Amino acid sequence: MEDISPILQHWPYHPNNINVRLIEGADGKKKIQMRLDLGILQMEMDGRPDGKRPRNCDSYLSYYERRLQKAEGDSHKQGRLTPLDCLHLQQESVQYYHRYLALMELQDYVRVRRDTDLNLRIFDLVNAHCPDQEMVWSFEQYRPYVLMMKVRAKVLIELREAAYDAALQVIDLGIDDLKQYFQRHKDRVDGRGGEIAFLDKWAAEIRDLKPQTQRERLQRELDLAVSREEYERAAVLRDQLRGQMA
């Protein structure tokens, strides 16, 4: 057995940060390493994070999706997930969670979007095929956070291209999804959740960063003048806005 203490000593753990790095594996492929308080977690960039192929499939998710799809066409088979099936999916979703946290730190937003999509597919599958509602909730309770992380990834992809309007549209759609979630589960959760507050605040910051047209600048100054009861200035700004629209 090999002692990994020398590796840990050269890579100290910082509790206030997500400690990740890319390394080249023995197979020549890039791997993600995440430093935890008790050691190092190593993950594949693609496929299942642990590199395994359960039931000769890319993932348990793809295996159960395929199995349940076949069951729908066979009246003698039950299209249900057992507690063991759900355990497999739960363990797999935790792997994707660790990887998309690491990928977000590495600014690999395309893969973050992929892994959050995979976790949402797992939640949907359990929701549709598990008869135990408490088991369903053990997955569903994390949907707001995963939705928020997916929105973050999509927005950051748009902002790389300075596509401010597209980024704001992604946030608006994400907030709508979150509001629907909290409405569906109002008997289990209180309030709107911190995810919506985070996205609302981020949208305001993006609007401030967005280069404004002359008309948008005048409208903003007009709104500010009205709020301050500076009516003479507001009248001048209205005239200027009408000139822009003519």
BAFI-3210 file (N, C-alpha, C; in Angstrom, 3 decimals, decimal comma, padded with zeros to 6 digits):
// residues 246
n [1|2|3|4|5|6|7|8|9|10|11|12|13|14|15|16|17|18|19|20|21|22|23|24|25|26|27|28|29|30|31|32|33|34|35|36|37|38|39|40|41|42|43|44|45|46|47|48|49|50|51|52|53|54|55|56|57|58|59|60|61|62|63|64|65|66|67|68|69|70|71|72|73|74|75|76|77|78|79|80|81|82|83|84|85|86|87|88|89|90|91|92|93|94|95|96|97|98|99|100|101|102|103|104|105|106|107|108|109|110|111|112|113|114|115|116|117|118|119|120|121|122|123|124|125|126|127|128|129|130|131|132|133|134|135|136|137|138|139|140|141|142|143|144|145|146|147|148|149|150|151|152|153|154|155|156|157|158|159|160|161|162|163|164|165|166|167|168|169|170|171|172|173|174|175|176|177|178|179|180|181|182|183|184|185|186|187|188|189|190|191|192|193|194|195|196|197|198|199|200|201|202|203|204|205|206|207|208|209|210|211|212|213|214|215|216|217|218|219|220|221|222|223|224|225|226|227|228|229|230|231|232|233|234|235|236|237|238|239|240|241|242|243|244|245|246]
n.u [000,842|000,393|001,411|-000,230|000,481|002,758|001,875|-000,390|000,772|002,107|000,027|-001,843|-004,897|-007,484|-010,005|-011,864|-012,018|-012,735|-010,841|-009,240|-007,718|-006,258|-004,879|-002,606|-003,481|-002,362|-003,182|-002,894|-004,931|-006,723|-007,433|-009,582|-008,761|-009,794|-009,162|-009,845|-010,719|-009,891|-008,336|-007,800|-009,913|-010,377|-011,389|-012,874|-012,928|-014,995|-017,887|-018,890|-017,922|-016,247|-015,220|-016,327|-018,456|-021,437|-023,453|-022,644|-023,137|-023,079|-023,723|-025,570|-027,862|-028,371|-028,684|-031,003|-032,872|-033,072|-033,959|-036,433|-037,788|-038,089|-039,765|-042,124|-043,293|-044,017|-046,440|-046,187|-044,124|-043,008|-042,716|-040,883|-038,745|-036,642|-035,786|-033,004|-032,249|-032,668|-030,764|-028,394|-028,641|-028,625|-026,042|-024,619|-025,493|-024,323|-021,662|-021,680|-022,340|-020,038|-018,248|-019,295|-019,058|-016,269|-015,679|-016,928|-015,271|-013,006|-013,810|-015,036|-017,595|-019,317|-019,186|-020,136|-022,785|-023,572|-023,299|-025,040|-027,415|-027,506|-027,903|-030,416|-031,920|-031,742|-033,214|-035,722|-036,267|-036,454|-038,574|-040,635|-040,794|-040,482|-042,261|-042,168|-042,657|-041,144|-038,587|-038,445|-038,457|-036,000|-034,286|-035,482|-035,387|-033,007|-033,213|-033,597|-031,000|-029,429|-030,668|-030,076|-027,259|-027,028|-028,173|-026,302|-024,026|-024,921|-025,398|-022,836|-021,546|-022,823|-022,034|-019,342|-019,307|-020,174|-022,932|-025,297|-028,114|-029,051|-028,009|-029,455|-031,994|-031,734|-031,485|-034,011|-035,719|-034,751|-035,432|-038,216|-038,553|-037,704|-039,572|-041,862|-041,155|-041,032|-043,680|-044,942|-044,045|-044,824|-045,842|-043,765|-041,509|-040,387|-040,993|-039,225|-036,684|-033,080|-031,905|-033,383|-033,176|-030,426|-030,145|-031,750|-030,301|-027,917|-028,805|-029,418|-026,847|-025,723|-027,251|-026,316|-023,744|-024,123|-023,631|-025,224|-027,749|-028,358|-031,049|-031,802|-030,192|-031,256|-033,867|-033,328|-032,247|-034,487|-036,313|-034,969|-035,021|-037,774|-038,266|-036,928|-038,418|-037,776|-039,068|-038,863|-036,453|-037,179|-039,130|-037,588|-036,008|-037,990|-038,736|-036,358|-036,331|-038,571|-037,619|-035,658|-037,270|-038,586]
n.v [-001,203|002,313|005,342|008,393|010,719|012,455|013,655|015,036|016,837|018,537|019,779|021,696|021,819|024,176|025,432|027,433|027,606|026,164|023,618|022,736|021,075|020,405|017,445|015,276|012,042|008,602|007,345|009,218|011,030|014,001|014,641|015,496|016,778|017,085|018,668|017,582|017,762|015,371|014,133|013,415|013,742|012,180|012,605|011,695|013,628|013,333|011,215|008,867|010,184|008,479|006,829|004,366|001,838|001,058|-001,849|-002,123|000,313|003,886|005,132|004,741|006,195|006,261|003,514|002,882|004,577|003,402|000,827|001,367|002,523|000,365|-001,172|000,242|-000,547|-003,131|-004,939|-006,765|-006,046|-003,988|-000,550|000,630|002,103|000,568|000,711|000,092|000,704|003,459|004,155|003,622|005,618|007,872|007,842|008,195|010,732|012,301|012,063|013,487|015,969|016,671|016,845|018,907|021,093|021,287|021,742|024,198|025,837|025,577|026,938|025,683|025,869|024,716|021,967|022,025|022,718|020,394|018,408|019,316|019,102|016,309|015,565|016,726|015,193|012,745|013,357|013,793|011,253|009,642|010,938|010,327|007,537|006,338|004,993|005,723|008,493|009,884|009,060|010,148|012,850|013,043|013,371|015,463|017,705|018,957|020,168|023,060|024,142|022,823|023,684|026,419|026,335|025,364|027,480|029,459|028,471|028,571|031,323|032,385|031,348|032,815|035,409|035,363|035,933|038,462|038,655|040,119|040,500|037,932|036,529|037,674|036,824|034,063|034,026|035,038|032,974|030,895|031,817|031,718|028,915|028,188|029,510|028,098|025,609|026,147|026,813|024,396|022,844|024,060|023,155|021,912|023,543|026,749|030,118|031,757|030,898|031,013|030,867|032,199|034,835|035,200|035,037|037,179|039,352|039,042|039,454|042,189|043,211|042,483|044,005|046,525|046,333|046,072|047,617|050,674|051,884|055,123|055,759|054,011|055,002|057,602|056,911|055,700|057,839|059,467|057,953|058,070|060,828|061,279|059,718|061,227|063,453|065,522|067,375|069,253|068,588|066,025|066,559|067,653|065,447|063,706|064,962|064,663|061,882|061,480|062,640|060,753|058,638|059,491]
n.w [000,000|-000,664|000,833|000,801|001,991|001,376|-001,042|-000,184|001,565|-000,155|-001,354|000,192|002,092|001,791|003,589|002,915|000,208|-003,050|-003,840|-006,591|-009,429|-012,670|-013,956|-015,748|-016,498|-016,013|-018,286|-020,180|-020,450|-019,456|-016,044|-013,315|-010,177|-006,849|-003,888|-000,713|002,811|003,937|002,033|-001,454|-004,225|-007,268|-010,620|-013,757|-016,786|-018,596|-019,293|-016,728|-013,576|-012,042|-013,924|-014,455|-016,033|-015,467|-015,714|-018,310|-019,521|-020,182|-017,824|-014,704|-014,979|-017,813|-018,178|-016,586|-017,772|-020,296|-019,595|-018,386|-020,468|-022,187|-020,585|-020,683|-023,045|-022,561|-021,147|-019,108|-017,538|-014,850|-014,748|-012,748|-010,259|-007,930|-004,377|-004,304|-006,922|-006,848|-004,966|-006,389|-008,356|-006,760|-005,654|-008,003|-008,781|-006,813|-007,530|-009,975|-008,932|-007,379|-009,499|-011,156|-009,469|-009,292|-011,998|-012,400|-010,902|-012,449|-014,627|-016,760|-018,314|-020,160|-019,666|-017,046|-017,499|-018,846|-016,794|-014,797|-016,200|-016,431|-013,742|-013,313|-015,064|-013,738|-011,408|-012,594|-013,609|-011,302|-010,081|-011,832|-011,777|-009,291|-006,629|-003,962|-002,186|-000,312|-000,922|-003,465|-002,761|-001,513|-003,595|-005,039|-003,405|-003,891|-006,319|-006,761|-006,268|-008,190|-010,541|-010,350|-010,589|-013,172|-014,606|-013,964|-015,328|-018,015|-018,313|-017,913|-020,125|-022,148|-021,412|-021,956|-024,616|-024,577|-024,689|-023,476|-023,376|-024,037|-021,868|-019,750|-020,447|-020,059|-017,284|-016,531|-017,452|-015,868|-013,304|-013,539|-013,726|-011,166|-009,555|-010,246|-009,212|-006,405|-006,001|-006,595|-004,489|-002,132|000,235|001,432|001,440|002,543|001,616|-001,151|-001,545|-001,552|-004,033|-006,031|-005,112|-005,399|-008,219|-009,032|-008,009|-009,429|-012,049|-011,923|-011,615|-014,062|-015,811|-015,132|-016,098|-018,787|-021,911|-022,664|-024,897|-026,405|-026,050|-023,971|-021,947|-021,612|-020,795|-018,377|-016,928|-016,931|-015,376|-012,949|-012,448|-012,143|-009,872|-008,025|-007,991|-009,708|-011,704|-013,792|-015,045|-015,768|-017,700|-019,750|-020,402|-021,316|-023,669|-025,100|-025,324|-026,939|-029,240|-029,900|-030,589|-032,791]
ca.u [000,000|001,172|000,990|-000,350|000,795|003,605|001,072|-001,248|001,605|002,445|-001,199|-002,604|-006,337|-007,955|-011,434|-012,722|-011,954|-012,895|-009,462|-009,258|-006,669|-006,234|-003,629|-002,622|-003,500|-001,452|-003,686|-002,678|-006,109|-006,833|-008,280|-009,837|-008,510|-010,360|-008,560|-010,777|-010,017|-009,325|-007,602|-007,970|-010,902|-009,976|-012,546|-012,735|-013,531|-016,191|-018,437|-019,068|-016,721|-015,341|-014,709|-016,945|-019,578|-022,360|-024,307|-022,124|-023,725|-022,321|-024,087|-026,814|-028,948|-028,699|-029,166|-032,385|-033,710|-033,290|-034,768|-037,804|-038,396|-038,511|-040,877|-043,347|-043,887|-044,272|-047,442|-045,823|-043,035|-043,356|-041,781|-040,629|-037,402|-036,602|-034,890|-031,618|-032,064|-032,561|-029,466|-027,400|-028,799|-028,231|-024,580|-024,150|-025,760|-023,313|-020,448|-021,845|-022,299|-018,638|-017,546|-019,658|-018,448|-014,878|-015,679|-017,259|-014,045|-012,089|-014,452|-015,456|-019,032|-020,038|-019,314|-021,034|-024,151|-023,814|-023,464|-026,281|-028,484|-027,554|-028,541|-031,841|-032,519|-031,874|-034,357|-036,954|-036,502|-036,921|-039,890|-041,621|-040,847|-040,337|-043,531|-041,924|-042,560|-040,037|-037,392|-038,474|-038,077|-034,571|-033,653|-036,146|-035,040|-031,805|-033,459|-033,325|-029,562|-028,922|-031,184|-029,290|-025,925|-027,183|-028,356|-025,003|-023,165|-025,434|-025,184|-021,402|-021,236|-023,294|-021,249|-018,052|-019,513|-020,792|-024,340|-025,963|-029,555|-029,248|-027,724|-030,595|-033,118|-031,480|-031,812|-035,474|-036,306|-034,360|-036,259|-039,548|-038,504|-037,591|-040,860|-042,766|-040,739|-041,453|-045,135|-045,309|-043,638|-045,035|-046,133|-042,513|-040,478|-040,879|-040,432|-038,801|-035,357|-031,955|-031,491|-034,040|-032,565|-029,105|-030,285|-032,268|-029,184|-026,967|-029,404|-029,236|-025,433|-025,482|-027,858|-025,399|-022,568|-024,511|-023,530|-026,558|-028,005|-028,731|-032,432|-031,828|-029,587|-032,235|-034,968|-032,857|-032,151|-035,861|-036,853|-034,306|-035,522|-039,141|-038,194|-036,423|-039,363|-037,122|-040,019|-038,386|-035,474|-037,919|-039,785|-036,548|-035,619|-039,080|-038,620|-035,220|-036,732|-039,461|-036,745|-035,012|-038,265|-039,103]
ca.v [000,000|003,547|006,456|009,602|011,900|013,442|014,401|015,952|017,898|019,491|020,440|021,914|022,030|025,488|025,196|028,487|027,570|024,882|023,327|021,816|021,226|019,430|016,705|014,280|010,711|007,597|006,987|010,357|011,903|014,947|014,267|016,546|016,431|018,007|018,482|017,590|017,810|014,062|013,511|013,926|013,088|012,264|012,360|011,799|014,824|012,963|009,944|008,864|010,715|007,438|006,081|003,040|001,646|000,114|-002,623|-001,884|001,559|005,078|005,527|004,139|006,979|005,773|002,140|002,856|005,193|002,392|-000,259|001,829|002,739|-000,955|-001,630|000,922|-001,289|-004,511|-004,891|-007,706|-005,474|-002,792|000,544|001,266|002,077|000,014|001,466|-000,113|001,509|004,861|004,310|003,736|006,930|008,874|007,857|008,753|012,170|012,926|012,158|014,615|017,185|017,002|017,229|020,225|022,091|021,432|022,328|025,618|026,496|025,553|027,767|024,839|026,040|023,787|020,697|022,254|022,613|018,970|017,621|019,724|018,470|014,896|015,441|017,026|014,000|011,749|013,765|013,568|009,807|009,174|011,539|009,657|006,065|005,822|005,152|006,205|009,945|010,370|008,833|011,175|014,134|013,022|013,918|016,691|018,831|019,615|020,726|024,492|024,412|022,343|024,626|027,644|026,087|025,264|028,855|030,139|028,011|029,089|032,768|032,658|031,055|033,967|036,598|035,279|036,553|039,769|038,556|040,507|040,242|036,484|036,131|038,088|035,949|032,790|034,228|035,161|031,634|030,132|032,280|031,151|027,495|028,116|029,905|026,962|024,577|026,510|026,735|022,968|022,238|025,057|022,465|021,380|024,573|028,078|031,233|031,565|030,284|031,905|030,780|033,276|036,091|035,276|035,320|038,550|040,271|038,901|040,106|043,637|043,509|042,357|045,183|047,651|046,136|046,083|048,927|051,196|052,749|056,479|055,732|053,348|055,925|058,650|056,340|055,488|059,157|059,933|057,229|058,597|062,187|061,167|059,200|062,322|064,558|066,599|067,338|070,040|067,744|064,905|067,039|067,772|064,092|063,150|065,549|064,034|060,523|061,561|062,889|059,484|057,730|060,052]
ca.w [000,000|-000,759|001,684|-000,021|002,805|000,683|-002,014|000,562|002,131|-001,213|-001,796|001,426|001,991|002,246|003,792|002,371|-001,250|-003,736|-004,246|-007,726|-010,435|-013,757|-014,085|-016,821|-015,919|-016,570|-019,611|-021,075|-020,477|-018,357|-014,912|-012,325|-008,779|-005,868|-002,560|000,401|004,097|004,265|000,936|-002,812|-005,061|-008,679|-011,480|-015,201|-017,352|-019,344|-018,839|-015,278|-012,940|-011,554|-015,071|-014,563|-016,955|-014,825|-016,623|-019,665|-020,018|-019,795|-016,460|-014,238|-015,559|-019,155|-018,046|-016,115|-018,800|-021,330|-019,032|-018,155|-021,772|-022,656|-019,747|-021,105|-024,153|-022,152|-020,080|-018,050|-016,740|-014,098|-014,969|-011,449|-009,680|-006,584|-003,498|-004,712|-008,130|-006,436|-004,312|-007,459|-008,984|-005,779|-005,604|-009,265|-008,784|-005,954|-008,349|-010,899|-008,114|-007,104|-010,725|-011,682|-008,596|-009,723|-013,341|-012,264|-010,452|-013,586|-015,658|-017,878|-018,144|-021,033|-018,942|-015,902|-018,031|-019,115|-015,570|-014,129|-016,984|-016,053|-012,436|-013,461|-015,671|-012,664|-010,576|-013,368|-013,718|-009,999|-009,871|-012,695|-011,680|-007,921|-005,912|-002,608|-002,285|000,518|-001,720|-004,518|-002,169|-001,195|-004,793|-005,494|-002,545|-004,401|-007,655|-006,900|-006,347|-009,484|-011,536|-010,256|-011,138|-014,629|-015,089|-013,865|-016,418|-019,287|-018,331|-018,080|-021,526|-022,918|-021,073|-022,643|-025,934|-024,302|-025,084|-022,239|-023,454|-023,967|-020,487|-018,919|-020,780|-019,370|-015,867|-016,407|-017,595|-014,683|-012,186|-013,764|-013,339|-009,708|-008,976|-010,429|-008,253|-005,052|-005,963|-006,536|-003,216|-001,074|001,495|001,981|001,528|002,907|000,869|-002,530|-001,596|-001,834|-005,435|-006,770|-004,674|-006,027|-009,646|-009,151|-007,764|-010,538|-013,216|-011,748|-011,870|-015,505|-016,455|-014,912|-016,939|-020,197|-022,575|-022,916|-026,041|-026,003|-025,581|-022,663|-020,971|-021,349|-020,017|-017,007|-016,292|-016,719|-014,212|-011,758|-012,221|-011,618|-008,500|-007,178|-008,154|-010,481|-012,810|-014,932|-015,746|-016,350|-018,925|-020,772|-020,801|-022,120|-025,010|-025,753|-025,665|-028,106|-030,395|-030,241|-031,157|-034,046]
c.u [000,875|000,548|000,939|-000,048|001,705|002,838|000,222|-000,452|001,957|001,218|-002,087|-004,068|-006,697|-009,476|-012,357|-012,741|-012,359|-011,546|-009,451|-008,075|-006,848|-004,877|-003,739|-002,508|-002,506|-001,884|-003,537|-003,843|-006,102|-007,796|-008,470|-009,495|-009,096|-009,766|-009,636|-010,009|-009,332|-008,575|-007,859|-008,996|-010,471|-011,137|-012,159|-013,424|-014,880|-016,656|-018,749|-017,794|-015,745|-014,801|-015,347|-018,094|-020,533|-023,295|-023,933|-022,778|-022,858|-022,543|-025,290|-028,006|-029,343|-029,221|-030,632|-033,332|-034,069|-034,210|-036,224|-038,526|-038,891|-039,723|-042,195|-044,050|-044,211|-045,220|-047,098|-044,701|-043,511|-042,284|-041,518|-039,156|-037,491|-035,737|-033,414|-031,304|-031,837|-031,241|-028,359|-027,447|-028,368|-026,709|-024,000|-024,358|-024,770|-021,987|-020,538|-021,775|-020,856|-017,938|-017,987|-019,214|-017,008|-014,802|-016,038|-016,032|-013,026|-012,624|-014,762|-016,984|-019,857|-020,235|-020,162|-022,484|-024,503|-024,115|-024,699|-027,487|-028,632|-028,234|-030,037|-032,575|-032,698|-033,087|-035,672|-037,298|-037,052|-038,331|-040,975|-041,809|-040,637|-041,643|-043,390|-041,681|-041,466|-038,699|-037,307|-037,992|-036,590|-033,729|-034,168|-035,763|-033,822|-032,012|-033,177|-031,836|-029,007|-029,408|-030,372|-027,906|-025,973|-027,345|-027,033|-024,094|-023,613|-025,206|-023,717|-020,927|-021,644|-022,430|-019,858|-018,113|-020,141|-022,254|-025,209|-027,460|-029,857|-029,024|-028,891|-031,825|-032,966|-031,854|-033,319|-036,150|-035,983|-035,184|-037,679|-039,596|-038,470|-038,908|-041,877|-042,446|-041,272|-042,974|-045,602|-045,080|-043,822|-045,373|-044,867|-041,452|-041,116|-040,225|-039,992|-037,432|-034,281|-031,537|-032,109|-033,432|-031,196|-029,223|-030,832|-031,133|-028,194|-027,505|-029,238|-027,793|-025,118|-026,078|-026,970|-024,175|-022,880|-024,356|-024,916|-026,616|-028,362|-030,142|-032,530|-031,254|-030,567|-033,389|-034,557|-032,748|-033,531|-036,466|-036,263|-034,824|-036,925|-039,120|-037,720|-037,313|-038,717|-037,899|-039,573|-037,379|-036,181|-038,589|-038,787|-036,157|-036,707|-039,026|-037,472|-035,548|-037,648|-038,655|-036,039|-035,969|-038,776|-038,346]
c.v [001,250|004,633|007,723|010,880|012,902|014,276|015,438|017,115|018,958|020,202|020,645|022,210|023,396|025,433|026,230|028,520|026,198|024,590|022,294|022,094|020,163|018,752|015,778|012,909|009,780|007,162|008,119|011,321|012,841|014,428|015,502|015,998|017,522|017,683|018,628|017,596|016,497|013,412|014,194|013,072|013,276|011,822|012,459|013,075|014,516|011,576|010,008|009,364|009,662|006,560|004,722|003,037|000,622|-000,534|-002,375|-000,671|002,738|005,445|004,705|004,897|006,439|004,333|002,114|003,537|004,169|001,287|000,150|002,114|001,423|-001,453|-000,984|000,167|-002,728|-004,495|-005,815|-007,165|-004,208|-001,721|001,308|001,152|001,544|000,905|001,299|000,683|002,975|005,134|004,457|005,127|008,054|008,995|008,481|010,277|012,919|013,065|013,340|015,945|017,607|017,491|018,603|021,355|022,364|022,124|023,809|026,408|026,578|026,353|026,973|024,786|025,108|022,449|020,851|022,117|021,148|018,211|018,033|019,153|016,995|014,710|015,750|015,869|012,886|012,091|013,475|012,080|009,248|009,685|010,782|008,183|005,503|006,050|005,726|007,720|010,539|010,168|009,874|012,508|014,189|013,483|015,332|017,910|019,609|020,283|022,234|024,814|023,993|023,253|025,912|027,462|025,963|026,653|029,616|029,763|028,611|030,595|033,103|032,335|032,249|035,207|036,558|035,931|037,942|039,802|038,842|040,195|038,750|035,978|036,476|037,237|034,593|032,906|034,299|033,796|030,762|030,514|031,745|029,684|027,341|028,499|028,769|025,842|024,910|026,515|025,283|022,379|023,195|024,417|021,948|022,456|025,912|029,127|030,854|030,906|031,284|031,909|031,904|034,627|036,281|035,678|036,722|039,566|040,239|039,590|041,615|044,035|043,454|043,554|046,417|047,563|046,303|047,480|049,412|052,004|054,138|056,511|055,100|054,263|057,032|058,136|056,133|056,820|059,728|059,265|057,769|059,994|062,163|060,693|060,273|063,553|065,771|066,741|068,152|069,237|066,577|065,327|067,161|066,394|063,430|063,672|064,897|062,599|060,515|061,812|061,633|058,556|058,221|059,515]
c.w [000,000|000,117|000,834|000,769|002,099|-000,338|-001,298|001,151|001,092|-001,776|-000,571|001,155|002,564|002,372|003,172|000,847|-001,766|-004,378|-005,362|-008,649|-011,505|-013,781|-015,297|-016,197|-016,593|-017,973|-020,622|-021,156|-019,272|-017,299|-014,027|-010,950|-007,892|-004,503|-001,502|001,705|004,420|003,106|-000,393|-003,544|-006,514|-009,560|-012,947|-015,685|-018,003|-018,910|-017,354|-014,620|-012,441|-012,684|-015,280|-015,576|-016,347|-015,832|-018,090|-020,334|-019,562|-018,333|-016,017|-014,807|-016,928|-019,103|-017,634|-017,110|-019,880|-020,822|-018,872|-019,465|-022,360|-021,876|-020,155|-022,232|-023,829|-020,951|-018,918|-017,149|-016,042|-014,334|-013,696|-011,064|-008,252|-005,697|-003,868|-005,988|-007,759|-005,727|-005,345|-008,095|-008,042|-005,697|-006,863|-009,293|-007,896|-006,705|-009,311|-010,145|-007,837|-008,370|-011,210|-010,759|-009,022|-011,080|-013,305|-011,825|-011,586|-014,780|-016,929|-017,849|-019,029|-020,322|-017,675|-016,349|-018,293|-017,834|-014,782|-014,876|-016,612|-014,701|-012,509|-014,120|-014,632|-011,797|-011,296|-013,433|-012,415|-009,741|-010,636|-012,372|-010,281|-007,158|-004,505|-002,647|-001,398|-000,204|-002,841|-003,957|-001,814|-002,386|-005,066|-004,656|-003,048|-005,763|-007,734|-007,048|-007,707|-010,609|-011,534|-010,866|-012,660|-015,235|-015,043|-015,028|-017,752|-019,405|-018,581|-019,491|-022,399|-022,661|-021,693|-024,019|-025,799|-024,750|-023,854|-022,266|-023,358|-022,543|-019,573|-019,195|-020,103|-017,895|-015,672|-016,493|-016,385|-013,469|-012,320|-013,343|-011,825|-009,029|-009,098|-009,441|-006,850|-004,918|-005,838|-005,157|-002,035|000,265|002,169|002,187|001,836|002,023|-000,523|-002,629|-001,998|-003,289|-006,264|-006,399|-005,318|-007,493|-009,888|-009,004|-008,918|-011,789|-013,126|-012,042|-013,365|-016,245|-016,290|-015,818|-018,424|-020,789|-022,980|-024,214|-025,520|-025,430|-024,197|-021,587|-020,605|-020,502|-018,563|-016,258|-016,015|-015,494|-012,918|-011,426|-011,629|-010,170|-007,524|-007,234|-008,809|-011,795|-014,022|-015,740|-016,421|-017,659|-020,071|-021,302|-021,636|-023,552|-025,791|-026,175|-026,885|-029,387|-030,861|-030,969|-032,520|-035,251]
res [m|e|d|i|s|p|i|l|q|h|w|p|y|h|p|n|n|i|n|v|r|l|i|e|g|a|d|g|k|k|k|i|q|m|r|l|d|l|g|i|l|q|m|e|m|d|g|r|p|d|g|k|r|p|r|n|c|d|s|y|l|s|y|y|e|r|r|l|q|k|a|e|g|d|s|h|k|q|g|r|l|t|p|l|d|c|l|h|l|q|q|e|s|v|q|y|y|h|r|y|l|a|l|m|e|l|q|d|y|v|r|v|r|r|d|t|d|l|n|l|r|i|f|d|l|v|n|a|h|c|p|d|q|e|m|v|w|s|f|e|q|y|r|p|y|v|l|m|m|k|v|r|a|k|v|l|i|e|l|r|e|a|a|y|d|a|a|l|q|v|i|d|l|g|i|d|d|l|k|q|y|f|q|r|h|k|d|r|v|d|g|r|g|g|e|i|a|f|l|d|k|w|a|a|e|i|r|d|l|k|p|q|t|q|r|e|r|l|q|r|e|l|d|l|a|v|s|r|e|e|y|e|r|a|a|v|l|r|d|q|l|r|g|q|m|a]
***
